[in-house]
């Protein structure tokens, strides 16, 4: 599909709309500000999964696995698959906290899909 946006032509590839995202994650037992800072320093992103009727789970994700994925619009609107200790969990992005001036993700909130 081609749209004319002023003097620029924008090209959309409609075949990529059905992308699926799979991200590896680990359950984390150390909670709190200090633990989250240590994770970020080690190149990981702290995250939490929650939803109605289910217990909240704190996880960590490798930052380089999600930094490029989160640039796609579909990342925020489609169901993601988190692989946690070999178990697949369907989630959606609820909230993202980014660093104020560095290109870094500080925290993800996921909601059970």
WOJOHU-V23953 format. One record per residue. N is the residue number from 1. RES is the residue in one letter. SS is DSSP state (hx for helix, st for strand, lp for the rest). PSI is psi as a letter, one per 30 degrees, with the letter a starting at -180 (NA if undefined). BURIAL is + if it has 16 or more other C-alpha atoms within 10 Angstrom, else -. Layout:
# WOJOHU-V23953
N;RES;SS;PSI;BURIAL  N;RES;SS;PSI;BURIAL
This chain:
# WOJOHU-V23953
1;X;lp;k;-  2;X;st;k;-  3;X;st;k;-  4;X;st;j;-  5;X;st;i;-  6;X;lp;b;-  7;X;lp;g;-  8;X;st;k;-  9;X;st;k;-  10;X;st;k;-  11;X;st;k;-  12;X;lp;k;-  13;X;lp;j;-  14;X;hx;f;-  15;X;hx;f;-  16;X;hx;g;-  17;X;hx;f;-  18;X;hx;h;-  19;X;lp;k;-  20;X;lp;k;-  21;X;st;k;-  22;X;st;k;-  23;X;st;k;+  24;X;st;k;+  25;X;st;l;+  26;X;st;k;+  27;X;st;k;-  28;X;lp;k;+  29;X;lp;f;-  30;X;lp;k;-  31;X;lp;l;-  32;X;lp;l;-  33;X;hx;e;-  34;X;hx;e;-  35;X;hx;e;-  36;X;hx;e;+  37;X;hx;e;-  38;X;hx;e;-  39;X;hx;e;+  40;X;hx;e;+  41;X;hx;f;-  42;X;lp;g;-  43;X;lp;g;-  44;X;st;l;+  45;X;st;k;+  46;X;st;k;+  47;X;st;l;+  48;X;st;k;+  49;X;st;k;+  50;X;st;l;+  51;X;st;l;-  52;X;lp;k;-  53;X;lp;g;-  54;X;st;l;-  55;X;st;k;-  56;X;st;k;-  57;X;st;k;-  58;X;st;k;+  59;X;st;l;+  60;X;st;k;+  61;X;st;k;+  62;X;st;k;+  63;X;hx;e;+  64;X;hx;f;-  65;X;hx;f;-  66;X;hx;f;+  67;X;lp;e;-  68;X;lp;e;-  69;X;hx;e;-  70;X;hx;f;-  71;X;hx;f;-  72;X;lp;k;-  73;X;lp;e;-  74;X;hx;f;+  75;X;hx;e;+  76;X;hx;f;+  77;X;hx;f;-  78;X;lp;l;+  79;X;lp;k;+  80;X;st;l;+  81;X;st;j;+  82;X;st;k;+  83;X;st;j;-  84;X;st;j;+  85;X;lp;h;-  86;X;lp;f;-  87;X;st;k;-  88;X;st;k;-  89;X;st;k;+  90;X;st;k;-  91;X;st;l;+  92;X;st;l;+  93;X;st;k;+  94;X;st;e;-  95;X;st;k;-  96;X;st;k;-  97;X;st;k;-  98;X;st;l;-  99;X;lp;k;-  100;X;lp;e;-  101;X;lp;f;-  102;X;lp;l;-  103;X;lp;i;-  104;X;lp;k;+  105;X;st;k;+  106;X;st;e;+  107;X;st;k;+  108;X;st;k;+  109;X;st;k;+  110;X;st;k;+  111;X;st;k;+  112;X;st;k;+  113;X;lp;NA;-
